[in-house]
Amino acid sequence: MQWDKLLTPMRYGKEELPNRELNLLRSEFQRDYDRLIFSSPFRRLQNKTQVFPLPGSVFVHNRLTHSLEVACVGRSLGNTIAASLAKHHANNPFINEIGSIVATASLAHDLGNPPFGHAGEKAISEFFVSGKGLFLKPRVNEHQWADLTNFEGNANALRLLTHKFNGRRAGGYVLTYATLASMLKYPFNALQRNRKNKYGYFDSETETFLSIVKQTGLISLSESELVYARHPLVYLVEAADDISYQIMDIEDAHKLGILSTNKTTDLLMTFFDKEKQAAFWSKKEQIYREVTDKNEQVAFLRASVINHLISTIAQIFLKNEKTILNGEFSGSLVDYLSGTENLAMETCKEVAWKKIYSHRSVIEVEITGYNVINTLLEEFTQAMFHNSDDYSKKLLSLMPVQYREEHQCEYEKIRSTLDFISGMTDLYALDLYKLIKGIGL
């Protein structure tokens, strides 16, 4: 793959538009970032669960704050790498925009996630696998059924940003191809999904996917199947996400009292080897004499760890640049951490699974999510397929006009239903559930 093509500023859905001058106050890629910041789907992330229930008196992360933090880490990673690449690609005016592209793709990486976190994805899938959505299996093709029984937030994000919803313009948000390719974490469809059941696009976005592949020059990894190498910047978006959620979940657990201050401090300090700890200790002690608030002390340590990981991950990317461009790199950049950084990351993962993701408050959200999403899917799917009776008409009138499309097939009806439900915030989904159940008005 070639950087000149990978960093194309051409826009999806507006390919005929000429490139704007490079000396504008905002580049094409910075315009992408601003479009997402001001978009409704991005604002809705503030009321979507990250891990812990939406905050009460203690403010922990939701999808919005998480996405903003991933964008910050992604920009730093991109800028660090761009500074090095610019020495060898002086004729490419877009190399210095890598930070902006990674930041924008980072903002978008969770846009397709349904309410109630990953439990929402599982609930949607199980509705079709073993729930009341099973009756739809004979009505769709193999690829479409694989989409429905393995709902994927990454594929949903691509659809959200590129689909022409009713009353909207062609091309969706009309983002640059470089940005869209940088968020395509899994460049293959549901029939070729990996061992984690992850994939990058729905059957409805096949042509969109192929257009992205063509315009950015992604390498085909299979002659017989639509499987492609990742865009190199996907690795940076993925690393920014890995760093952010892994470290920030530890900080949230400390704020909620799940982890003690000593345990949290010990976990974060293990990211530095003995030599770096010795150099860091005097700075830490100096900061702690002024900052006595325990949460702020942990925040200082967290920031130091993230800064250290950004530098380390950037070096891993640069060391493997050729392998990445050849489509031969496997795994994630975080997988290539070694020594103390690798041990510390694995320890944080273990603590997270034992102490955080299995915490009662997290389980309670997941149970609620299963019941709410299953009910909404059942009600709106039935209404979509039996839209002549009075109840169905009233129910469908609650759907925003953008989801009331002229459907050409039954898969499109299901897709529109999923567009509506997956775009809901946790609170809106819960309120609509109560309304349908007659619990409240």
N, C-alpha and C positions, 0 to 999 in steps of 0.2 A: 504494500500500500504506500501511497505517496502523500506527503503532507500537503502539497499543493491542492490535491483533490479532496483530501480528508477535511480540510478547513474551508470548504466552499461556503461563500455567503449567500448562495442561491436559496430562494425561499420556496418551500413546498406550497403548491397551488398558485404561485405567482412566478413561475419559471421565466416568463417572458420579460419581467421587469429588469431593466439594466441595474448593475451594481451602483450604489451611491458612492460619492467621492469618499476617500479614506480620511479626509481631514475634517469631517463633520464632528460635532460635539459628541455624538454617540455613534459608535460603529453598529453594523448590522447585528452583531452578537450582543452588544449592550442593549439594543432595542428588544431583543428576545427576552433578556432578563427583566426589563421593565414591563413587558407585556404580561409576563407571568405574575409579577408582584401585584399588578393591578387587576388580575383576573379573579372572577368569582370562585372557581374551583380552588385556587390557592388560599383565598380568605377562609373558605369553609374548613380548611385543615385545622383552624384554631379550635374547632369543636369535634375533632376526631382523636380517638385514643392512640397514644404512642405505646405505652406499656401499662402504666398505672392509670386508675380512674381519673377522669377530668378533675382538676384540682379544686380543693376547698380552701382552707386557710394556708396550706403549704403548696406553693406553686411548683409542680413538676412539669416535665415536658409533655406537650401534645405534638401532633403531627406538624403543626405550623412552626413552632419554635425549633423542633428537631430539623426540619427542612432548611430553615434559615442558618442554623449552625453548620449543617452539612455543606451548605453553599459557601460559608466562610472558610471552612477547612479546604473545600475543593478549590476555591479561588487561590488560596495560598499554595496549594500543591501545584496548580496550573501555572502560576506566576513563577514559582521556583524552577519548574521544568522549562518553561518558555525562555527564561534568562539563559539557560544553558544551550538550548536548541538554537537560539537566535545567532549564536556564534558560527553555526554551520549552515544556517538557512537565512542568510542576510537578505536574500532577494524575495523572500516570502513575507509580504506585509501583514499576514494574519497570524504568524507565529506568536506575536505578542498578545494576541487575543485568546490564547488558550485558557488563561485564567477566567475570562468572562464566559467562555463556552462551558467550561466545567462547572462554574458557579450556577449557570442557568440550568444545565442538565441536573444538577444537584437539587435545585429548587423543585424540579418536576418529578423527581424520582419516586415520590410517594403519592402523587396526585390521583393515581388509579386505585388506591386502597379504599375498600369499603368501610362502613362504620365498624367500630369495635375491634380495630386492629386485625391481627392475623386470624383471630377467631372468626371474623366476618368472612374472610376468604374461604375458610374451611366450611362454614355454614352454607355458603352459596353452593360450593361443590357438592356437599352431601345432600342438598335438596334434590339435585339431579341424579346422584349416584344411588341413593336409597330412600329418598323422600318422595313427596308427591309430584315432583317434577319428572319422575321416571317415565311417565306416560308420553313424554315428548321425544323419547329416543327414536321411535320409528319415523319421526317427522323431519329429521335433520340428517346430514351426511356424516361420515366418520370424523372428519376434521372438526366440524361444528360441535359434535357430541363431545369430542376431546376438550374443546374450549369450555363447554358448560360444566363438565364433570371435574375440571381442574382449573377453576377460576384463578386468574393470575393478574395481580395488581399492575405488574409491569406492562403487560399487553393492554390492560385497560387504560393506562396512562397514555400510551401511543394513540389509542382510539379517541380518547378525550381531547387530545391536542390537534388531531388531524381530521376527524370526521366532520362532515357538513351536517350538523344538526338542523332540524326544521327552523327556518327563519334566520339561520346563520350563514356566513359566507363560505364559499368553497375554500378548502384548505385548512379549515378550523382556525387555529391561531396563526397560521401562515408563518411558522418558525423557519429558521434556516435549516438546511439539510444537515449541516455540521452539528447543530444542537440536537436535532432529532436522533441522529446516529449515535451521539454521545450518551443518550439515555437508553439505547437499545442494548440492554444488559445481556439478553439472551437472543441472538440473531437466528432464530429458527422457530418453527410453529409447534403447536401442541402435540402433533404426531411424532415429533423428534425431541420432545422435552427431555431434559436431563434427569439424573437420578433424584434430584430434589423436586421433580415435577414442575420445574420452572421453564418458561418459554417467553417469547417476546412479542408475538402478535396474534390476534384472532383471525379466523378465516375471512372476516369482513374487511380486514386491513391488509390482505395479501398484496394487492396492487400498490398500496402505500409503501409497504416494506420493500418491494422490489424496486420502487422508485428511489428510495433512500439508498439502497445497495448500489444502484447504478450511478447516482449522482456523487456518492462519496468514494466509490471504488473499493468497497469491501471485498475481500478475497473469498471465493467459494471454497468450502472445505469438503464438498461432496458433489460429484458429478450427477448423481441420480436424485439427490434430495436438496431441498432449499435450506442448507446449513452453511452459515458464513462465519468468517472470523469477526471478532469484535472490533469496533472502532477503537483505536488506542486510548482515547480519552475516557472510554467506559471504565477502564481500569482505575482511573483517578477518581471518578464519581463513586465507584464501588468502595475504594479505599477510604474516601472521605466519609462515607456512610458507616463503614465498619469502625473507623476510629471514633466517630461521634457517638453512635449508639452504645458502643461497648464502654466507653469512658463515662458518658453522661448518665447511663443507667446506674453506674456505681455511685455517682454524685447524688442522683435522685434517691437512691436507697438510703444514703446517709441522711438526707434531709427528712425522710420519713421515719427515721429511727430503726430501719431494718438492719443497717450496718453501723457499728460504733465508729467513733472518730478514729480511734487507734487502728481498727481493722481497715478502714478506708484509707488512712494514711499509709499503712504498710503495703496495701495493694498498689497504690499509685507510685510509691517509692521504688518498687521492684522493677519498674521500667528502666531504671538507671543502674548501670553496673557500678562496682565499688569505686572506680576511679571517678566516674561522673557524679556519684553520690557525694564523694568527698568535696568536689568542686562546688556542688550545688548546696551543700549543707550550710555554708556561711551565709549565702544569699537567703536561704530559707529562714535561718535564725534571725537575720536582720529584718525580713518582712514580718515574721511572727511577733517581733517586739512591738511593732506598730499595729499590726492587724491581729487582734485577739479574738475576734468572732470565729468560732469553729467552722461555720459554713464557708466563710470567706477564706479561711486557711485552706480548706479542702478545694475551693475554687481556684486558688493560686496554684496548688499542686496539679490540679486537673489541666489548667492552662499550660503549665510547664511540660506535662506529659504529651499533650496534643502537639505542641510546638516541636518537641523532640521526635515524635512519630512522623510529622510532616517532612522533616529533614531526612529521616531514614527512608521513608517510602519513596521520596523523590529520587534518591540515589538508586534505589532498586529499579525504578522505572527507567532511568537513564542508562543503567547498566544493561538492561534487557531491551532497549529500544529496537534494535535490529530484529530480534526474535519476535517482538510484538508486531512490528510492521510486516513481517513475513507470515503472520498468522500462526506462529508455532508456539506461542507462549501459553502455558496451561495454568489453571488455578487463578487465584487473586494475588495482588501485590502483598497483601497482609500475610499470605501463606509463606512468603519468602523472608519474613522476619526471622532472625536467628538470635541465639544467645539469650541475654536477659529480656530483650523485648518480646521475643517469642514466648518465653516461659511466663512472663507477666500477662501477656494477652490470653494465653490458655488458662491461666489462673483466674483471670477476670471472667472468662466465659463459664468456667466451672462454678464460680460463686454466683454468677447471674442465674444459672439454671437451678441451683439449689436454694438460693435465698430470695431471688427476685421474681423470676417468671412463674414460680410455683406458689407465690405469696397469695394468701386468701383473697385480698382485694383484686388481684389480677384475675384469679379464677372466677370471681363473682361477675366481673365484666364480661368474661367469655361466655358464661352460662346465659346471662342476659342477652348477649349478642346472638347466640344460637336461636333463642326463642323469638326475638324480635324479627330477625332477618327471615327466618323460616315462615313466620306468619305473613310478613309483607310479600314475600315471593309467592306464596300460595294464593293470596288474595288478588294480587295484580296480574299474575300469570293467568289465572282463571278468567279474570275480567277481560284480559286482552284477547282471549280465545272465545269468549262468550259475551261479546260486547253489545249485544242487542237488548239484553234485559235491563231493567231500570237500575238495579243495584250496581251492575257493572258500569253503566254509563256514569253514575254518580261517582264511583270510585275512580274511573279514568279521568274524570274532570279535575281531579286533584293533581294530576300529572302536569307539570309545566309544558307549555306549548312546544318547546324545543324537542321533547320526546314523542310528540304525537306526529309521527311521520307516516307517509303513504307506504306502507310495508308491501314489499314484493313477494316475500316468503315468510314462512313461520319462524325461521331462525331470526329474521330481522325483528319480529315481534318480541321474541325472547330477549334479544340484544337490547332493544329499547327499554324493556322492563328492568334489565340489569343496569343500564345506564342511569336510570332514575334512582334505583335503590342504592347502588354503589356510590353515587354522588352525595348521598345524604350525610349529614352530620350525625353523631351519636344521639344528640338531644332531639333532633327532628325525627329521626327514625323511631325513637322511644315514644315521642308524642303521637306520631301517626299510628303506632301500634296500639296505644291506649285508646285512641279515637275509634279504630276499627273494632277493638274488643269491647267498646262501650264502657270503658273504665272512667273516662273523663272527656269533657268537651273543651 
